[in-house]
Amino acid sequence: KVLHGSELMLNLYSRLVLRLPGIFHFLSESSVETNITSHIALTQDTPGDLKLVIKDCSHLLGGFRVNLQKG
């Protein structure tokens, strides 16, 4: 049972930048961007038992960039 008025929308943007040492240094400063959107709700199965539920979740890969170091 979804509690009335307890639904929220969560929008999470993230960017991952790689900084790698040693043999993989040529990939340093490469990045990946993503945008995650989800509807979350507070539910109650039994009195006093509240749960946070992800109702749906979609993601969009914003893009990626690869920087190759010289050499």
N, C-alpha and C positions, 0 to 999 in steps of 0.2 A: 504494500500500500504506500503510495507516494504521499507524503504530507503536503497539505495545501500550502502553496506559496513558498515552497522550499527548493525550487529548481533554479540552478545557476548555470551560466555559460562560462566556460573556462577557455581562454585563448592564450596559448603559450608559443612565443616565438623564440627560437634558439639558433645560435650560430656556433659551430665547432671549428676552431682554428687549430691546425696541426703544427706542432713544433717538435720535430724529431731529431735526435742526435745521431751521430755515427753514420752508418751505411745508408740510412733513409733520409739524410739531411736534404737531399734534393727535393723532397716533397714538403719541406717546411714552408709555413705560411699558406698552405692550401686550406680551403675552407668548404664547409657544407652548411646550408641554411635550410631550416624547416619551420613550418607553421602548423601547430596542432590545435584543433578546435574540438571541444567536447561539451556536451550537456551533462551536468551532474545533478543528482537529486538526493535528498535525505529521505530514507524509507524506514518503516517500523513494522517488523513482522509480529512481534509480541510487545506488550507494554514494557517500556524501559530498554528495549533492544533497538537502538538506532544504528543505521548503516548508511554510509555514503556510497552511492552507486553511480557508475559511469553509464549513462543511458545510450549514448552513441559517441563515436570518436572518428574524426576525419583528419587526415594530414595532407599537407601539400609540401612537396620538396621545392623550396624556393630557388634552389640552384646550387651549383658547386663551382669552385674555381681551383684550378691546379696551377701552382707556380713551380716551374722547374728552375733550380738554381744553376748558374753557369758552371761549366766544368763537368 
